[in-house]
Structures are given as C-alpha cells and as structure tokens.
Amino acid sequence: MAAMKLLAIETSCDETAAAVLGDDGNVLSNIVLSQDEVHAPYGGVVPELASRQHIKSIVYIVRESLDAAGAGLDGIDHFAVTQGPGLIGSLLVGLSFAKGLAYYQHKPLIGIDHVEAHIEAAFLENPDIAFPALALVVSGGHTSLYFMRERLSYEVLGRTRDDAAGEALDKIAKFLDLGYPGGPVIQRLAEPGDPSRFPFSVPRMSDRSLDFSFSGLKSAAIRTAREHKIAKGAAALADFLASFESAVVRALLDNLFAAAETCGPRSLLISGGVARNKRLRMEFERQSAARGYAAYIPSPKLCTDNAAMVGALAWARILAAPKSGRTPALDLELDAYPRQPI
C-alpha cells in the first residue's frame, strides 16, 4: 500500500507557505516565501498588499512544494489549511485555494488554527514531549499561554490584551527607523548593549491574571528614547535596545513560570516567530533548567509561519480521529476567522 501524503497551506499573514508530509509525520517539503521586502517600506504588514502577494505566489509555492516532495497532486490523500487567526484577506486566499484543490481531488480538507499549529511545531522535532505541558506562543500578532493536559487539548490561561510582544518590537524599530521586521533588527543591534542601563518595568495585570500587555512597555520605551535622545546611530542605541528586549523577555517568562507554578506541567514549550530571539531562547533554557522543567523550543526555521506545522497538526488530528470520532471529510463550509475564538 502506497504511503499516504498530506498537502498543507499557510497564508495567515505575510508568508505564503506550502508543505507535504508523509503519513509517518515526516516533512517531505516545506516551502516558505516571505513578503518582508514588500512591507519593509511601510514598517509593517499592509493587509491589502499581503493578500495580493498571496494571490500572485500561491500556485508557484504549492507546485514547488509538490515537486520538492516528489509528489503529484493526484498522490495527495488529505489537504490542510490555516483558517485563522490572521489577516482575513490573506486567510481567504489560502482557504479558497485549498478548497478548490480538495474539491477537485475529492479528498478531505482539514481546517487548522494558526496558534495551535505554532505549538505543534515543537512536536515536529520532539514527538515525545511529556504531558501535561504548558505552551507559550509568542509572535508578531499573538502572545498566548496554553495548558495542555494531553495532546490536542488546549486551555487558554492568558493572552495579550493589546499589543503582542512581536508588535511591540516592530513598533519600537519603526519609531527609531531601524528597519523591518523589527525583532531580528533589534536583536542584532542590541547584542553588544548593556540590558541594565535603562531599567524598564515589566507590565503586570492589576487583576493578577496571566494575560499579557505590551502597550505600556512600548509607550515607556518611546518616552525614554525621547528623553535620552535615542535615535538611529546614537551611542546609547545598543544599550537602549538591549534593555527593551530584556524587558520583553522578562515579561514573557515571568508569566510562563507563574503559570507553571499554578498548573504543575511536566514540560514547557515556547513557539512562534519571536521564539527565534536569542535572548529569549537562552533565558528560557536557563530558567527552565534551574527550576527542573523539561524545556522545548523549535529550531528557528520552524518558529516563523510555515506550512509544516499546519500539516503536522492535521496529521495529529487524523491519527486521533478513530478515538475522537471525527473522521476528516471534504468540508467546504470552512470559513476564515481573523481572531482567536474566546
């Protein structure tokens, strides 16, 4: 019997991505086309431009993914696509294209939550993560904490009330005219800096919840930059950026470990685009080891938006179908959603 294959598509924001996975969960191809150059002049993602670029690129990206996997469209047994959250126009491009392929091939189509797929990225490289697990997803648009009692079980413990961590980094980079995307630029420029020079306070929720808020920290950073005349090329720029980056990392990890003390997980996970940040990765691994937690974080290439994580979550659901009673089917009623369900 021929091995089964799944084609996954991801277009939630400004990356057009497609991947092919085998039925053993092996990633046969994972193609990602970034739109950074398109959005860089604006200092952030322009939704209309993003959706137009997806329309231009999606056929070629899917074809390249199939070619790289040595697969033809007739050899695909399941299709998976990101439903949301994300930019509605971008999501609809991928969703509409996936529906067309699945309908033409008469094969099941599985809708996938983008944030849950980011969590699954950790399982791609570490399939034996012990449960219960606590996952922090941190990216340009999402900062959320999930408690997982078992595989495919997601209980939201906290989420951002305003700016996500990645948005705060991007906005500070834009304010200082440093370039886009802001996170990688800030990491590079902050590396030689002193993170203790500018003592930013870490935001706390007045109701003691595990929610996140980065708008106050962003505003404090802008005030500090103006007061100290921090600008592109300034002598204190590296110290300022290192201090701000450090404050963002502290805010993320303080909430993560506060949640861990409450729910007692066996494993901790961090995923999402901001999980590429070196300071965050080092501090997460150091503090997890000191507290006795097993810590997992995807390799940088799997932290950013990609279709392999979408396909991996779809395969996990296919494997769980006999137990759950939810057999994958050709669901043409799938719709996109811009925000995470409450």
Helices and strands as residue ranges (DSSP letters): E 5-10, E 15-22, E 27-34, H 36-39, G 40-42, H 47-69, G 73-75, E 78-84, H 88-105, E 109-113, H 114-125, E 133-138, E 143-148, E 155-159, H 165-175, H 182-190, H 215-227, H 237-263, E 267-271, G 273-276, H 278-291, E 294-296, H 300-303, H 307-324
